[in-house]
Amino acid sequence: MMDNPQMLIWFCLLIPLVGAALISVSGKRPNMRETITLVTASVLLIGVLSLLPQVMAGERPELHLLTLLPGISLGFKIEPLGMLFAVIASGLWILNSTYSIGYMRGNKEINQTRFFVCFAVAISATIGIAFSGSLFTLFVFYEVLTLVTYPLVTHHGNKKARDGGRIYLGILMGTSIVFFLPALVFIAYTAGTTDFTPGGILAGKLSPLALSFLLALCAFGIGKAALMPFHKWLPAAMVAPTPVSALLHAVAVVKAGVFSIVKVIVYTFGIDTLFEASATDWLIFVAGFSVIAASVVALRADNLKRRLAYSTISQLSYVTIGAALLAPLSLVGAVMHIAAHALGKITLFFAAGSIYTAAHKTDVSQLDGIGRRMPWTMGAFSIAALSMIGLPPAVGFISKWYILSGAMAVQNWWAVGVIALSTLLNAGYFLPIIYRAFFVPPPEGADDHPHGEAPWPMVLALTLTAAGTVILFFIPDLPIGLARQMLNIQG
């Protein structure tokens, strides 16, 4: 099977579903259920990595399923960007599952079997998005991902969870049906196909104004990218358990959003087509506004998960800016930031969940001195925060540098200003947390937690993801190499 790319694609799509079924039937035996989860995640990563050498060698494995209408087909084709997304999602699933075991048991969460089942199905949908060979295929799995993550968002089942879930489902389904679906139909009608093609499929087919309008339908229709004003689903979804927040922010959902925007720009519209029409100028402005506005909200938020949620909205728009600048350097930076943000933000949410589990603290104002009791957790948090700010030796520095270099290369001073100002704002809402944790003593008489760190699976997972942000700083070859292949940059 390892020599047959079509079988490998099937394998990667189906193994999480098989795992979900086995998890479901083993629900009354938690040890067995969680062993199946970890084994399934590990097997998926092996399957995804088995495809990596072929893609790095320039091959593009394909699997055609069916043609629904002329120009609209369901199938898969693995190109460099999708390969990177699949590696990120499958690799982080193992660590998120390890973390989830400690979190769900440590907090005695309800519906644990349903949680692990939905998580596995969500990963299958994510692989479908990553490997999509056409805009239609991407749309199908994009919708599946929204639906299957809804039970995770509403996990607790109370009014707050149901209200958050309604906002989550309403915005994501609403934007995709009102904006994304009409864009898909129009692209199929105009180009005669929705297949992802190097160089795009719309060259010479539309006026600059029509291209800009169609891009707007796609950008706002891909609500998972959280461009303002269609961003409120993300903080609303923070009612979910922390491992779900990590899934939403790092492994699958928001990454599916920015991945889709980059993929549509490169493989549907085409970089040259958009550049000649100056069709992305408005998108750079909107994404820049999202970066700054979300950073300002994060700066004022005391609830830690809310601060991290608005940080995610800001960081996602870096990817959109990098793609919309259409410069080779900025596009490499956009791809790099998908990986950088995945590792950094999952670490931050892991840390937030560890603090809640061990100390039952949820607000930044409650974190005085907590780094002395939870040095591993807050050490990992500090490393991830440096990555989000864009400071070495964390990988976020490299991705921001590439985006900034691309902005300067095309002399887009709005983007340069946004990156510079937002970096200061990032420091403004992350560094005080680190300062409080390590340099401010806990208040006298405070009921500080006596047990130190959270359960060891949680600490292990966040330590490994924090280490990954540093390792990727020194060894960024995989994401940079795949980004260069995506752009067909030689040397």
VOPAGU-2260 file (C-alpha; in pm, 1 decimal, decimal comma):
REM VOPAGU-2260
SITE   aa  ch    i         X         Y         Z
SITE  MET   A    0       0,0       0,0       0,0
SITE  MET   A    1     285,5     237,0      82,1
SITE  ASP   A    2     387,1     234,5    -285,3
SITE  ASN   A    3      35,5     309,5    -407,9
SITE  PRO   A    4     -50,2     678,2    -361,9
SITE  GLN   A    5    -420,1     628,7    -438,2
SITE  MET   A    6    -446,9     368,7    -162,8
SITE  LEU   A    7    -254,1     595,1      72,4
SITE  ILE   A    8    -500,6     879,2      12,5
SITE  TRP   A    9    -789,9     645,0      88,9
SITE  PHE   A   10    -604,1     522,6     396,0
SITE  CYS   A   11    -547,6     873,7     534,0
SITE  LEU   A   12    -911,1     970,8     480,2
SITE  LEU   A   13   -1058,8     654,5     631,0
SITE  ILE   A   14    -829,8     568,4     923,1
SITE  PRO   A   15    -972,8     845,9    1147,5
SITE  LEU   A   16   -1325,3     723,0    1066,1
SITE  VAL   A   17   -1230,3     365,7    1153,0
SITE  GLY   A   18   -1075,9     497,6    1472,1
SITE  ALA   A   19   -1395,4     690,7    1550,6
SITE  ALA   A   20   -1602,2     373,2    1516,2
SITE  LEU   A   21   -1368,0     176,8    1743,7
SITE  ILE   A   22   -1363,6     460,8    1998,1
SITE  SER   A   23   -1742,8     459,0    1999,8
SITE  VAL   A   24   -1773,6      89,1    2081,3
SITE  SER   A   25   -1503,2     103,6    2348,9
SITE  GLY   A   26   -1664,4     393,3    2537,6
SITE  LYS   A   27   -1721,0     191,2    2856,9
SITE  ARG   A   28   -1349,0     111,5    2877,8
SITE  PRO   A   29   -1167,0     446,7    2897,0
SITE  ASN   A   30    -817,7     297,4    2880,2
SITE  MET   A   31    -903,4     106,9    2564,3
SITE  ARG   A   32   -1081,3     411,2    2415,7
SITE  GLU   A   33    -782,0     635,0    2469,5
SITE  THR   A   34    -534,9     374,1    2346,8
SITE  ILE   A   35    -734,9     347,2    2024,3
SITE  THR   A   36    -730,3     727,5    1994,1
SITE  LEU   A   37    -351,4     746,4    2024,8
SITE  VAL   A   38    -289,3     448,8    1795,4
SITE  THR   A   39    -524,9     590,5    1530,8
SITE  ALA   A   40    -355,6     929,7    1545,1
SITE  SER   A   41     -11,0     769,6    1515,9
SITE  VAL   A   42    -113,5     550,4    1222,0
SITE  LEU   A   43    -260,8     852,7    1042,8
SITE  LEU   A   44      64,2    1046,1    1083,8
SITE  ILE   A   45     258,4     751,3     938,9
SITE  GLY   A   46      21,1     743,8     640,9
SITE  VAL   A   47      52,9    1118,0     578,4
SITE  LEU   A   48     432,1    1110,2     609,5
SITE  SER   A   49     441,9     822,2     360,4
SITE  LEU   A   50     308,8    1064,6      96,8
SITE  LEU   A   51     554,9    1340,3     183,0
SITE  PRO   A   52     859,5    1211,2     -12,5
SITE  GLN   A   53     653,0    1184,5    -331,5
SITE  VAL   A   54     527,6    1542,0    -300,0
SITE  MET   A   55     875,4    1671,4    -215,3
SITE  ALA   A   56    1002,0    1493,2    -527,6
SITE  GLY   A   57     754,1    1689,4    -741,3
SITE  GLU   A   58     482,6    1426,4    -775,6
SITE  ARG   A   59     117,3    1516,0    -723,3
SITE  PRO   A   60     -74,2    1202,5    -614,1
SITE  GLU   A   61    -437,0    1205,9    -729,0
SITE  LEU   A   62    -756,1    1017,6    -654,2
SITE  HIS   A   63   -1066,4    1089,1    -862,5
SITE  LEU   A   64   -1395,6     979,1    -708,1
SITE  LEU   A   65   -1676,5    1102,9    -931,4
SITE  THR   A   66   -1795,5    1379,6   -1162,5
SITE  LEU   A   67   -2127,2    1527,8   -1054,8
SITE  LEU   A   68   -2168,3    1777,6   -1339,3
SITE  PRO   A   69   -1942,4    1892,8   -1620,8
SITE  GLY   A   70   -1659,3    2080,8   -1451,0
SITE  ILE   A   71   -1765,3    1982,3   -1098,2
SITE  SER   A   72   -1588,6    1675,6    -965,0
SITE  LEU   A   73   -1512,7    1520,0    -628,6
SITE  GLY   A   74   -1152,9    1412,8    -597,2
SITE  PHE   A   75    -817,6    1464,2    -433,7
SITE  LYS   A   76    -480,8    1592,3    -548,0
SITE  ILE   A   77    -196,5    1644,4    -304,3
SITE  GLU   A   78       2,7    1959,2    -372,0
SITE  PRO   A   79     267,2    2114,5    -140,8
SITE  LEU   A   80      34,7    2342,5      58,6
SITE  GLY   A   81    -210,1    2060,9     128,2
SITE  MET   A   82      75,8    1830,9     221,2
SITE  LEU   A   83     194,6    2075,4     486,1
SITE  PHE   A   84    -156,0    2119,2     626,0
SITE  ALA   A   85    -200,9    1742,6     650,4
SITE  VAL   A   86     133,7    1700,9     830,2
SITE  ILE   A   87      39,8    1974,2    1079,7
SITE  ALA   A   88    -309,2    1834,7    1146,9
SITE  SER   A   89    -203,8    1471,1    1181,5
SITE  GLY   A   90     103,9    1551,6    1389,9
SITE  LEU   A   91     -81,1    1776,3    1632,3
SITE  TRP   A   92    -366,4    1526,4    1665,4
SITE  ILE   A   93    -131,5    1295,2    1856,5
SITE  LEU   A   94     -29,4    1570,3    2097,7
SITE  ASN   A   95    -383,0    1705,2    2133,5
SITE  SER   A   96    -508,5    1355,8    2209,6
SITE  THR   A   97    -239,8    1308,2    2473,3
SITE  TYR   A   98    -335,3    1640,8    2627,0
SITE  SER   A   99    -707,4    1563,6    2603,1
SITE  ILE   A  100    -669,2    1243,2    2804,0
SITE  GLY   A  101    -521,5    1435,8    3095,7
SITE  TYR   A  102    -768,4    1722,9    3061,5
SITE  MET   A  103   -1086,8    1518,0    3027,5
SITE  ARG   A  104    -997,0    1292,5    3318,5
SITE  GLY   A  105    -851,7    1570,4    3534,0
SITE  ASN   A  106   -1169,1    1776,9    3501,4
SITE  LYS   A  107   -1405,6    1475,8    3509,2
SITE  GLU   A  108   -1569,2    1598,0    3187,2
SITE  ILE   A  109   -1897,3    1450,0    3066,4
SITE  ASN   A  110   -1947,6    1281,5    2726,3
SITE  GLN   A  111   -1580,4    1188,4    2689,8
SITE  THR   A  112   -1644,8     915,8    2432,2
SITE  ARG   A  113   -1849,5    1150,4    2212,8
SITE  PHE   A  114   -1565,7    1402,7    2241,6
SITE  PHE   A  115   -1302,0    1161,0    2108,7
SITE  VAL   A  116   -1536,1    1032,4    1833,9
SITE  CYS   A  117   -1615,7    1381,5    1703,5
SITE  PHE   A  118   -1251,5    1478,1    1724,0
SITE  ALA   A  119   -1152,4    1183,2    1504,0
SITE  VAL   A  120   -1420,6    1261,3    1245,7
SITE  ALA   A  121   -1309,5    1625,4    1244,1
SITE  ILE   A  122    -955,1    1516,1    1161,9
SITE  SER   A  123   -1084,8    1306,7     871,3
SITE  ALA   A  124   -1266,6    1613,7     735,4
SITE  THR   A  125    -948,7    1816,8     780,1
SITE  ILE   A  126    -748,6    1567,1     575,7
SITE  GLY   A  127   -1020,9    1588,1     310,2
SITE  ILE   A  128    -975,9    1966,8     298,4
SITE  ALA   A  129    -596,7    1935,5     284,4
SITE  PHE   A  130    -602,5    1683,7      -0,4
SITE  SER   A  131    -889,1    1843,7    -195,8
SITE  GLY   A  132    -830,7    1847,4    -568,8
SITE  SER   A  133   -1103,9    2094,8    -652,2
SITE  LEU   A  134   -1287,9    2386,6    -499,1
SITE  PHE   A  135   -1601,3    2172,1    -487,8
SITE  THR   A  136   -1424,1    1899,5    -286,5
SITE  LEU   A  137   -1286,9    2162,0     -49,5
SITE  PHE   A  138   -1636,4    2307,6      -2,4
SITE  VAL   A  139   -1787,1    1967,0      81,4
SITE  PHE   A  140   -1530,4    1882,7     348,3
SITE  TYR   A  141   -1530,5    2240,7     477,2
SITE  GLU   A  142   -1901,5    2203,6     554,8
SITE  VAL   A  143   -1852,8    1861,1     709,2
SITE  LEU   A  144   -1587,5    2006,3     941,1
SITE  THR   A  145   -1828,0    2277,7    1056,0
SITE  LEU   A  146   -2104,2    2028,6    1133,0
SITE  VAL   A  147   -1889,3    1771,8    1311,8
SITE  THR   A  148   -1722,0    2030,8    1536,5
SITE  TYR   A  149   -2057,9    2171,0    1651,3
SITE  PRO   A  150   -2106,0    1895,9    1915,1
SITE  LEU   A  151   -1756,9    1972,2    2041,8
SITE  VAL   A  152   -1834,3    2342,1    2081,3
SITE  THR   A  153   -2158,8    2261,6    2267,8
SITE  HIS   A  154   -1990,4    1984,3    2468,1
SITE  HIS   A  155   -2105,0    2103,3    2811,9
SITE  GLY   A  156   -2471,1    2114,1    2704,7
SITE  ASN   A  157   -2565,7    2416,4    2915,0
SITE  LYS   A  158   -2729,6    2738,0    2791,6
SITE  LYS   A  159   -2396,5    2915,1    2750,8
SITE  ALA   A  160   -2263,7    2629,5    2537,2
SITE  ARG   A  161   -2580,3    2615,0    2326,0
SITE  ASP   A  162   -2572,0    2992,1    2270,0
SITE  GLY   A  163   -2205,6    2977,1    2168,0
SITE  GLY   A  164   -2280,6    2685,4    1939,1
SITE  ARG   A  165   -2561,3    2874,4    1764,6
SITE  ILE   A  166   -2329,0    3164,6    1690,5
SITE  TYR   A  167   -2058,8    2921,6    1573,4
SITE  LEU   A  168   -2287,9    2728,8    1341,7
SITE  GLY   A  169   -2484,5    3031,3    1225,5
SITE  ILE   A  170   -2185,4    3237,3    1113,7
SITE  LEU   A  171   -1985,0    2953,5     959,5
SITE  MET   A  172   -2276,8    2794,7     774,5
SITE  GLY   A  173   -2425,7    3133,2     687,1
SITE  THR   A  174   -2109,1    3273,1     530,1
SITE  SER   A  175   -2036,2    2956,1     335,1
SITE  ILE   A  176   -2388,7    2931,7     193,1
SITE  VAL   A  177   -2444,1    3302,4     125,8
SITE  PHE   A  178   -2095,9    3384,8      -8,8
SITE  PHE   A  179   -1879,7    3078,6     -71,6
SITE  LEU   A  180   -2135,2    2861,8    -253,0
SITE  PRO   A  181   -2234,7    3132,5    -506,4
SITE  ALA   A  182   -1864,0    3195,7    -569,0
SITE  LEU   A  183   -1814,1    2825,0    -634,1
SITE  VAL   A  184   -2103,9    2813,9    -881,6
SITE  PHE   A  185   -1983,5    3128,3   -1060,6
SITE  ILE   A  186   -1628,0    2995,0   -1087,2
SITE  ALA   A  187   -1754,5    2665,5   -1229,6
SITE  TYR   A  188   -1967,8    2852,3   -1483,2
SITE  THR   A  189   -1692,5    3097,3   -1581,8
SITE  ALA   A  190   -1394,1    2863,6   -1594,4
SITE  GLY   A  191   -1571,4    2539,8   -1683,4
SITE  THR   A  192   -1399,5    2365,0   -1390,7
SITE  THR   A  193   -1332,5    2399,0   -1019,0
SITE  ASP   A  194   -1011,8    2193,1   -1022,6
SITE  PHE   A  195    -715,6    2344,2    -842,2
SITE  THR   A  196    -458,2    2425,1   -1108,7
SITE  PRO   A  197    -111,4    2584,7   -1079,5
SITE  GLY   A  198    -145,9    2938,6   -1213,7
SITE  GLY   A  199    -522,8    2941,9   -1156,6
SITE  ILE   A  200    -821,1    2891,3   -1385,0
SITE  LEU   A  201    -954,5    3247,1   -1426,0
SITE  ALA   A  202    -687,5    3415,9   -1639,6
SITE  GLY   A  203    -847,4    3639,9   -1903,3
SITE  LYS   A  204   -1201,9    3543,0   -1806,7
SITE  LEU   A  205   -1310,7    3833,1   -1582,7
SITE  SER   A  206   -1263,7    4208,1   -1547,6
SITE  PRO   A  207   -1057,9    4343,1   -1254,0
SITE  LEU   A  208   -1376,9    4454,0   -1077,5
SITE  ALA   A  209   -1538,4    4114,3   -1123,0
SITE  LEU   A  210   -1223,3    3941,5    -994,9
SITE  SER   A  211   -1223,1    4162,3    -684,6
SITE  PHE   A  212   -1589,6    4090,5    -618,3
SITE  LEU   A  213   -1543,9    3716,6    -667,3
SITE  LEU   A  214   -1243,0    3717,8    -434,7
SITE  ALA   A  215   -1453,3    3899,7    -174,4
SITE  LEU   A  216   -1717,8    3627,1    -195,2
SITE  CYS   A  217   -1448,9    3366,4    -133,7
SITE  ALA   A  218   -1264,8    3555,7     142,7
SITE  PHE   A  219   -1578,5    3632,2     344,3
SITE  GLY   A  220   -1739,7    3301,6     250,3
SITE  ILE   A  221   -1448,0    3118,8     408,7
SITE  GLY   A  222   -1565,3    3229,7     752,3
SITE  LYS   A  223   -1318,5    3002,1     930,1
SITE  ALA   A  224   -1046,4    3253,9     838,2
SITE  ALA   A  225   -1222,1    3491,4    1083,0
SITE  LEU   A  226   -1189,7    3810,0     881,0
SITE  MET   A  227   -1384,3    4092,4    1041,7
SITE  PRO   A  228   -1681,0    4135,4    1058,6
SITE  PHE   A  229   -1737,3    3756,3    1038,4
SITE  HIS   A  230   -1515,5    3668,6    1333,5
SITE  LYS   A  231   -1747,5    3647,0    1632,6
SITE  TRP   A  232   -1795,9    3272,0    1601,5
SITE  LEU   A  233   -1442,4    3224,4    1728,7
SITE  PRO   A  234   -1467,7    3391,3    2072,0
SITE  ALA   A  235   -1820,8    3248,9    2103,6
SITE  ALA   A  236   -1676,9    2898,8    2063,7
SITE  MET   A  237   -1454,2    2946,1    2369,4
SITE  VAL   A  238   -1734,4    2794,3    2576,9
SITE  ALA   A  239   -1593,5    2458,3    2467,2
SITE  PRO   A  240   -1337,5    2258,7    2670,1
SITE  THR   A  241    -977,1    2368,2    2617,5
SITE  PRO   A  242    -879,1    2071,8    2393,8
SITE  VAL   A  243   -1160,6    2179,7    2160,0
SITE  SER   A  244   -1027,2    2535,5    2165,6
SITE  ALA   A  245    -691,2    2392,1    2063,9
SITE  LEU   A  246    -862,0    2202,3    1779,6
SITE  LEU   A  247   -1043,5    2517,3    1666,4
SITE  HIS   A  248    -739,2    2744,7    1684,8
SITE  ALA   A  249    -446,2    2525,9    1590,2
SITE  VAL   A  250    -522,2    2186,5    1443,1
SITE  ALA   A  251    -820,0    2212,1    1214,1
SITE  VAL   A  252   -1084,5    2480,2    1195,5
SITE  VAL   A  253    -910,3    2816,8    1166,3
SITE  LYS   A  254    -623,9    2653,7     978,9
SITE  ALA   A  255    -878,6    2521,1     730,7
SITE  GLY   A  256    -988,3    2881,9     682,8
SITE  VAL   A  257    -653,2    3043,4     607,4
SITE  PHE   A  258    -537,7    2734,5     418,0
SITE  SER   A  259    -843,5    2767,3     194,3
SITE  ILE   A  260    -778,2    3136,6     129,8
SITE  VAL   A  261    -416,0    3071,6      29,1
SITE  LYS   A  262    -518,7    2775,2    -186,1
SITE  VAL   A  263    -791,5    2970,8    -364,6
SITE  ILE   A  264    -554,8    3263,5    -433,3
SITE  VAL   A  265    -279,1    3040,1    -570,9
SITE  TYR   A  266    -471,3    2760,9    -745,7
SITE  THR   A  267    -808,5    2912,8    -841,2
SITE  PHE   A  268    -749,5    3281,2    -912,0
SITE  GLY   A  269    -377,5    3263,1    -986,4
SITE  ILE   A  270    -117,1    3502,3    -848,8
SITE  ASP   A  271     -39,8    3666,6   -1183,2
SITE  THR   A  272    -408,3    3715,5   -1265,8
SITE  LEU   A  273    -477,3    3885,9    -933,6
SITE  PHE   A  274    -161,9    4097,7    -957,6
SITE  GLU   A  275    -244,2    4229,1   -1303,7
SITE  ALA   A  276    -595,9    4322,8   -1189,1
SITE  SER   A  277    -480,2    4470,5    -852,9
SITE  ALA   A  278    -766,1    4264,0    -713,8
SITE  THR   A  279    -624,9    4206,1    -364,6
SITE  ASP   A  280    -564,4    4565,7    -250,6
SITE  TRP   A  281    -892,9    4576,6     -58,6
SITE  LEU   A  282    -817,5    4240,5     106,0
SITE  ILE   A  283    -486,2    4366,6     243,5
SITE  PHE   A  284    -669,3    4661,0     400,1
SITE  VAL   A  285    -947,7    4445,6     552,6
SITE  ALA   A  286    -701,6    4188,9     686,0
SITE  GLY   A  287    -482,3    4466,4     825,7
SITE  PHE   A  288    -780,1    4618,1    1004,5
SITE  SER   A  289    -863,5    4273,5    1147,6
SITE  VAL   A  290    -506,2    4238,0    1276,4
SITE  ILE   A  291    -508,7    4570,9    1460,9
SITE  ALA   A  292    -868,6    4567,6    1586,2
SITE  ALA   A  293    -843,4    4212,0    1722,5
SITE  SER   A  294    -513,1    4296,1    1891,3
SITE  VAL   A  295    -672,2    4594,3    2065,6
SITE  VAL   A  296    -957,5    4375,7    2194,6
SITE  ALA   A  297    -704,9    4115,2    2313,4
SITE  LEU   A  298    -511,9    4386,5    2493,9
SITE  ARG   A  299    -819,0    4471,3    2700,8
SITE  ALA   A  300    -943,0    4116,4    2768,2
SITE  ASP   A  301    -888,1    3978,4    3119,3
SITE  ASN   A  302   -1024,4    3630,5    3051,0
SITE  LEU   A  303    -726,5    3429,5    2925,3
SITE  LYS   A  304    -911,3    3223,3    2663,2
SITE  ARG   A  305   -1083,4    3535,2    2528,1
SITE  ARG   A  306    -746,7    3706,8    2497,5
SITE  LEU   A  307    -609,8    3406,9    2311,3
SITE  ALA   A  308    -919,6    3393,1    2086,9
SITE  TYR   A  309    -875,5    3751,7    1969,6
SITE  SER   A  310    -504,4    3689,6    1931,5
SITE  THR   A  311    -597,2    3409,2    1691,1
SITE  ILE   A  312    -818,5    3641,7    1485,8
SITE  SER   A  313    -524,1    3879,8    1457,8
SITE  GLN   A  314    -266,5    3612,1    1376,2
SITE  LEU   A  315    -484,5    3451,2    1108,6
SITE  SER   A  316    -499,0    3777,9     919,6
SITE  TYR   A  317    -119,3    3775,1     893,4
SITE  VAL   A  318    -163,6    3471,6     667,9
SITE  THR   A  319    -429,5    3651,3     463,4
SITE  ILE   A  320    -206,6    3959,2     427,2
SITE  GLY   A  321      89,9    3745,3     323,5
SITE  ALA   A  322    -118,2    3572,6      55,7
SITE  ALA   A  323    -288,6    3892,6     -63,9
SITE  LEU   A  324      42,6    4076,1    -111,6
SITE  LEU   A  325     109,9    3825,1    -394,7
SITE  ALA   A  326     487,4    3857,0    -344,3
SITE  PRO   A  327     687,3    3531,7    -340,1
SITE  LEU   A  328     844,3    3619,7      -4,2
SITE  SER   A  329     513,0    3705,9     158,4
SITE  LEU   A  330     347,8    3390,8      25,9
SITE  VAL   A  331     628,9    3180,2     171,6
SITE  GLY   A  332     570,9    3369,6     497,0
SITE  ALA   A  333     196,6    3301,7     482,6
SITE  VAL   A  334     256,9    2928,6     445,5
SITE  MET   A  335     521,1    2938,3     718,3
SITE  HIS   A  336     284,9    3121,8     952,3
SITE  ILE   A  337      24,3    2847,3     917,1
SITE  ALA   A  338     277,8    2612,1    1077,0
SITE  ALA   A  339     414,1    2870,4    1322,8
SITE  HIS   A  340      71,0    2968,9    1450,2
SITE  ALA   A  341     -38,0    2606,5    1479,2
SITE  LEU   A  342     245,8    2519,4    1716,2
SITE  GLY   A  343     239,9    2846,8    1907,0
SITE  LYS   A  344    -132,3    2877,3    1959,7
SITE  ILE   A  345    -189,8    2514,3    2053,0
SITE  THR   A  346      78,1    2558,8    2320,5
SITE  LEU   A  347     -94,0    2870,7    2455,9
SITE  PHE   A  348    -431,6    2697,5    2479,1
SITE  PHE   A  349    -272,4    2388,6    2632,2
SITE  ALA   A  350    -121,0    2615,8    2896,5
SITE  ALA   A  351    -454,6    2788,4    2960,8
SITE  GLY   A  352    -620,9    2450,7    3009,1
SITE  SER   A  353    -343,9    2333,0    3240,9
SITE  ILE   A  354    -384,6    2645,1    3455,0
SITE  TYR   A  355    -759,3    2583,9    3474,9
SITE  THR   A  356    -714,9    2215,7    3559,6
SITE  ALA   A  357    -447,6    2263,2    3826,3
SITE  ALA   A  358    -543,9    2602,3    3972,2
SITE  HIS   A  359    -899,1    2670,5    3848,4
SITE  LYS   A  360    -793,7    3015,4    3730,4
SITE  THR   A  361    -929,8    3165,0    3409,8
SITE  ASP   A  362    -835,9    3534,5    3420,7
SITE  VAL   A  363    -505,3    3707,8    3355,9
SITE  SER   A  364    -551,0    3909,5    3674,5
SITE  GLN   A  365    -544,6    3583,7    3873,9
SITE  LEU   A  366    -206,8    3464,2    3745,9
SITE  ASP   A  367      27,5    3645,8    3986,1
SITE  GLY   A  368     309,8    3411,3    4080,4
SITE  ILE   A  369     166,0    3108,1    3904,3
SITE  GLY   A  370     489,2    3050,2    3712,2
SITE  ARG   A  371     658,0    2956,7    4040,7
SITE  ARG   A  372     412,5    2672,2    4094,4
SITE  MET   A  373     375,7    2572,8    3729,7
SITE  PRO   A  374     718,0    2640,6    3573,9
SITE  TRP   A  375     680,5    2391,2    3289,9
SITE  THR   A  376     340,2    2523,7    3188,7
SITE  MET   A  377     433,9    2889,3    3205,6
SITE  GLY   A  378     774,8    2827,0    3049,6
SITE  ALA   A  379     600,8    2670,4    2749,9
SITE  PHE   A  380     351,2    2957,8    2747,1
SITE  SER   A  381     638,5    3207,3    2737,5
SITE  ILE   A  382     805,8    3037,8    2441,9
SITE  ALA   A  383     478,6    3026,5    2247,7
SITE  ALA   A  384     408,6    3390,3    2331,6
SITE  LEU   A  385     748,4    3488,5    2189,2
SITE  SER   A  386     652,2    3306,9    1869,5
SITE  MET   A  387     323,3    3495,2    1845,1
SITE  ILE   A  388     501,5    3826,2    1904,7
SITE  GLY   A  389     758,9    3732,2    1641,4
SITE  LEU   A  390    1076,6    3714,1    1847,1
SITE  PRO   A  391    1361,4    3464,0    1806,7
SITE  PRO   A  392    1434,5    3185,4    1877,4
SITE  ALA   A  393    1073,7    3096,1    1797,3
SITE  VAL   A  394     943,9    3015,7    1450,0
SITE  GLY   A  395     696,7    3305,1    1446,9
SITE  PHE   A  396     994,3    3533,6    1388,4
SITE  ILE   A  397    1071,4    3362,2    1056,4
SITE  SER   A  398     714,9    3372,9     922,1
SITE  LYS   A  399     668,8    3738,4    1018,7
SITE  TRP   A  400    1005,5    3826,1     867,6
SITE  TYR   A  401     907,4    3672,2     534,5
SITE  ILE   A  402     570,6    3852,0     530,8
SITE  LEU   A  403     735,2    4182,2     625,9
SITE  SER   A  404    1004,3    4134,8     359,2
SITE  GLY   A  405     736,6    4064,5      98,1
SITE  ALA   A  406     544,6    4377,0     198,8
SITE  MET   A  407     859,4    4586,9     167,3
SITE  ALA   A  408     947,0    4425,9    -167,1
SITE  VAL   A  409     615,3    4541,4    -318,1
SITE  GLN   A  410     627,8    4868,0    -120,9
SITE  ASN   A  411     296,8    4813,5      53,4
SITE  TRP   A  412     354,2    5043,5     348,5
SITE  TRP   A  413       9,1    4980,3     494,6
SITE  ALA   A  414     103,8    4614,5     544,8
SITE  VAL   A  415     444,7    4713,2     683,4
SITE  GLY   A  416     279,7    4947,4     932,5
SITE  VAL   A  417      23,3    4686,8    1034,2
SITE  ILE   A  418     291,2    4426,5    1104,7
SITE  ALA   A  419     503,2    4674,1    1302,2
SITE  LEU   A  420     213,7    4807,8    1512,9
SITE  SER   A  421      59,0    4466,9    1573,4
SITE  THR   A  422     393,0    4330,6    1691,2
SITE  LEU   A  423     394,6    4597,7    1962,9
SITE  LEU   A  424      33,7    4513,2    2049,6
SITE  ASN   A  425     120,1    4141,8    2063,1
SITE  ALA   A  426     392,4    4223,0    2313,1
SITE  GLY   A  427     145,8    4441,4    2502,3
SITE  TYR   A  428     -98,0    4157,5    2570,2
SITE  PHE   A  429     146,5    3866,3    2610,3
SITE  LEU   A  430     440,8    4004,8    2807,4
SITE  PRO   A  431     229,1    4119,8    3107,4
SITE  ILE   A  432     108,2    3760,1    3148,9
SITE  ILE   A  433     467,3    3633,8    3161,7
SITE  TYR   A  434     564,6    3913,3    3399,6
SITE  ARG   A  435     275,0    3836,7    3633,9
SITE  ALA   A  436     347,7    3465,1    3630,9
SITE  PHE   A  437     718,1    3484,9    3716,1
SITE  PHE   A  438     789,3    3822,9    3872,8
SITE  VAL   A  439     477,9    3916,7    4074,0
SITE  PRO   A  440     430,5    3724,4    4400,4
SITE  PRO   A  441      89,0    3573,4    4466,2
SITE  PRO   A  442    -130,6    3787,2    4691,4
SITE  GLU   A  443    -106,5    3715,4    5062,7
SITE  GLY   A  444    -368,8    3477,2    5184,6
SITE  ALA   A  445    -458,3    3370,6    4831,6
SITE  ASP   A  446    -591,7    3019,1    4795,3
SITE  ASP   A  447    -306,5    2919,7    4569,1
SITE  HIS   A  448    -317,0    2568,2    4427,7
SITE  PRO   A  449     -97,1    2329,9    4625,5
SITE  HIS   A  450     -49,5    2058,4    4366,0
SITE  GLY   A  451     179,9    2229,7    4116,9
SITE  GLU   A  452     147,5    2122,5    3756,0
SITE  ALA   A  453    -152,3    1972,6    3579,1
SITE  PRO   A  454    -161,3    1595,7    3504,9
SITE  TRP   A  455     153,7    1479,5    3327,2
SITE  PRO   A  456      -5,3    1404,0    2983,9
SITE  MET   A  457    -105,1    1770,6    2961,4
SITE  VAL   A  458     239,6    1895,2    3063,8
SITE  LEU   A  459     408,8    1653,0    2821,5
SITE  ALA   A  460     197,0    1771,9    2530,4
SITE  LEU   A  461     250,7    2143,5    2589,6
SITE  THR   A  462     624,1    2092,6    2646,2
SITE  LEU   A  463     656,6    1913,4    2311,4
SITE  THR   A  464     459,9    2176,3    2118,0
SITE  ALA   A  465     665,8    2454,0    2278,7
SITE  ALA   A  466     983,7    2268,4    2183,1
SITE  GLY   A  467     845,9    2243,1    1829,9
SITE  THR   A  468     826,0    2622,5    1799,2
SITE  VAL   A  469    1196,8    2644,1    1875,3
SITE  ILE   A  470    1300,0    2344,5    1663,5
SITE  LEU   A  471    1113,7    2482,9    1362,5
SITE  PHE   A  472    1300,4    2812,6    1405,8
SITE  PHE   A  473    1632,2    2633,5    1355,6
SITE  ILE   A  474    1505,4    2374,0    1104,7
SITE  PRO   A  475    1233,4    2541,8     893,3
SITE  ASP   A  476    1318,8    2341,9     580,7
SITE  LEU   A  477     990,6    2150,8     546,8
SITE  PRO   A  478     740,6    2440,9     540,3
SITE  ILE   A  479     975,7    2666,4     342,5
SITE  GLY   A  480    1054,6    2388,2      95,1
SITE  LEU   A  481     686,8    2309,5      39,8
SITE  ALA   A  482     603,7    2679,5       2,5
SITE  ARG   A  483     874,2    2720,4    -260,7
SITE  GLN   A  484     739,8    2415,7    -444,5
SITE  MET   A  485     390,0    2565,8    -434,1
SITE  LEU   A  486     524,7    2878,4    -602,8
SITE  ASN   A  487     754,4    2679,0    -832,8
SITE  ILE   A  488    1061,3    2865,2    -700,6
SITE  GLN   A  489    1379,1    2685,6    -795,6
SITE  GLY   A  490    1700,8    2673,7    -594,3
